Amino acid sequence: MNKIYVVGIGPGAYEKMTIEAAETLKRCDCIVGYDVYIDLVRDHFADKKFLSTPMRKEVERCVMAFDEANKDQTVAMICSGDAGVYGMASLIYQVGADYPETEIEIIPGVTAAVSGAAVLGAPLIHDFCLISLSDLLTPWELIESRLKAAAAGDFVVSLYNPSSIKRHDYLQKACDILMDYGKAPETVCGIVKMIGREGQSCETMTLAELRDTKVDMFTTVFIGNSSTMNMNGKMVTPRGYKNV
């Protein structure tokens, strides 16, 4: 079958993958993905053919998947979290314009904002937005404008890719922007590291404290709105029900 499934495998642990995602991988002949993500699923689908590329080889990875599909293989392109949230879904469609004979289907997964929120408590109950601090594909000026808008709108904010070796001060810069444009220094925040994987940990803090907190690419950051509370160590954003 000449088909590619783009599969969100969730935060990492097999039991946090959706049933649909797991069943799709079982049906596929070949699983393609980033090296780190392949390692997360290899043991659970040991009978499959695996192909991988390192980071920044996303286009080559998509071409690899289509080449395999053209051999009458059913192929899964895996992504962490959800395939349509900072995943490979859009790139597969773009590359797929050159492979009109190949069918594409997207299989959703659980993105880090959702799985990380469950670890922290209930931070995303009201309006929220996701912003990646990676400027690899998005200019920092545009990221900055989105941070300003999120602060002005009093959104709960989840930050992806908050730091790296080359971007060691980006979370600090983001916190400064958020405070300059409306968020109070005492705003309740939280971080979750290694969501759904060995070594998972979480911590709550204020926005002023978050500014000086060390994070990495395996950390998801949550910044509350003006109503978000710290309730016995849990980050909780009320929805606005009366008489509570």
N, C-alpha and C positions, 0 to 999 in steps of 0.2 A: 504493500500500500504506500503510495507516494504522498506521505503526509508528515507534517511537523507539528507536534504539540509544544507549546511554550508553557512550561510548568513552574509555578511558584511552589517551592518546597517548604515555605515557612521559615521560622527562625533557625532551624538546624536539627533539632532532635526529631527522630523518626515519628514519635508519637504526637508531635505537634504538626505533622503534615496532614492535610485534609485527606479523607478517604478517596475522593476523586483523583487527587494528585498521585497517591500511592498506586491506585488501580491503573492509572494511565501509564506510569512508569513500568508496571508489570507487563503491560501489553506491548511496549515498545521494543524494537530490536536494538536500538542504539541510543545512548544517553550522552549528550554533548553539554559542556559547561565550563565555567571557570574552574581552575585547578582546585581551589579551596572547597567549592560546592560539590564537585565530583567526590572528594574525599568524605563528605558528609553522608552520601547515599551509597557509596560503592559496596559496603558490606551487606546492605539490605537487598541489593539487586545484582548479586555477584555473577549471574549468568548472562548479563548484558555486555554489549560492546561499549566501551567508554572512550570518548575523545575529549580532549581538553586543550585550552590555551591559557596563557597567563593574562593578567590584567592588561588593558589597553590593546588587546587583540580581539575586540568584540566583533568587528566586521569580518575578520578572518574566521572567527568561530561560527558566525551565521552562514558564511559560504560553505564551510565544512559540513554544517547540518544539511544544507540543501543538496550538496554533492552526495551525501549519504542517502537522502530521501530519493534522489534520482536513480539509485540502485534498487528501487522498489522496497526500500526499508521504511519502517515506521520509526520516526526519530523524535526524541524528547530533547528540547533545549531547556535546561533547568536554570532557574534564578532563585536566589534567596528571597525570602519574603513573598511578595506578590510579583508576578511577571509584568504587571502593568504599572507598578509603582517603582520608578527608578530601575526597572528591569529591562528585559530584552524584547518585549512585545513589539514596540514600535519599530525597532531596528530590523526585526525579522520581517515585518511587513515592507519596510523600505527595500531591503535586499531582495525580498521575494518578488519585487516587481520584475526582476530578471528571470524568475522561475515560475511563470504563470501556471505551469502544469502541477505545481505542488500545492496541496491544500494546507491551510494553516488554521489551528485552533488554539485558543488561549485557555489555560486551566488556572484559575485564580488560587492564590495562597494567602497566608496570614502575614501581612507586612509588619515590620518591626515596631511601628507606632502602636499597633493593636496588641501585639504580644508583649511588648515592653510595658504598656499601660496596665496590663493585667498584673504584672509583677509589682508595680508601684501602688496600685489601688484602683482609682477611677478618675484619672486626670482628664480624659477626653470626652466626658459626658456632654459638654456643650460645644459650641462651634470651635473648630480647631483647624490648623493648617500644618502642612509638612513643608519644610525648607531644607534643602541640602546645602551644606557649606562648602562642598567641593566646587572649585572653580576650574576644574579640568575641562568641562564642557559648557559652563555657564560663566560669563564675566562677573567678577566680584561686584561691579557697579550695579548689576541687575540683582544679585543676591542681596546687596545692601538695601536697594529700594523695596524689595519684598519684606525684609526685616522691619523696615520703617512702617510699611503698611500694616503688617501684622501687629506691631505694637500699638499703632494708632487705633486699630480696630478692636483691641483688647481680646485678640484670639489667644487661646491656648496654642502653644507652638511646639511642635516636635522637630528637632533638628537631627538630620542624618549627616553622616560623614563630618563630624564636628572638628576633627583634628587629624593631622598626619605629620610626618617629619618636616615636610616643606610648609605645612600650614599650622604650625604649632601654636600660633596666637589667634587663630580664626575664631575660636569660641569666645575668647576674651573680647575681640572686636565686636562680635555679634551681641554679647551681653551689654557692652557699652552703647551700641546703637539702640537696643531695645529699651534700655533705661533712659536714654536721651529722648526717645520718642513716645514715652508714656508709661512704661512699666516701672513699678516701684521697686527699689532695691530689695524690699522684704518679700517680694512675690515668691510664692512657694514653687520650688523646682525639684526635679528629680533626674537621676541618671540610672540607666541599666546597662551593665556590661555583659557581653557574651550571652545574649538572650537565647534561652533554649539550648545552651551548649554547656559543656563542662566548664566550671569556673564562673557560672552566672552569679552576679551580685548586683545590689541596688543600693541607692542612698538618696535621701531627701535633704534639701538645703534651701537657702534663700538665693535669689538671683545674684545678689552681691557676692555670696559665697561661691556660687557656680562660676562666676567670672574667673576665679583663681583655682579652679579645680582641674586637675589633669585628666584628660580623656584621650581616646584613640578612635580608630576607624571601626572598632567593634563596640562602640558605646553609642547608645541612643539617648538623646537629651530631651527632657520635657520641661517646658516653662509654662507655668500656670497663667490664668487670667486674674483679674482683680478679686474674684470670688473664691479662687482655689484655696483650700485649707490643708494643713498638716494635721491629720487625725490619727494620733497614736502611731506616728511614723509612716502613715500612708498618705499619699497625695490624692486628694479628693476635690473634684470640681462639682459643686451643686448645680442641679439643673434648673432650680427655681420653683420647686413645689412649695405651696403655701403650708403654713402651720407645721413646719418641721424644724 
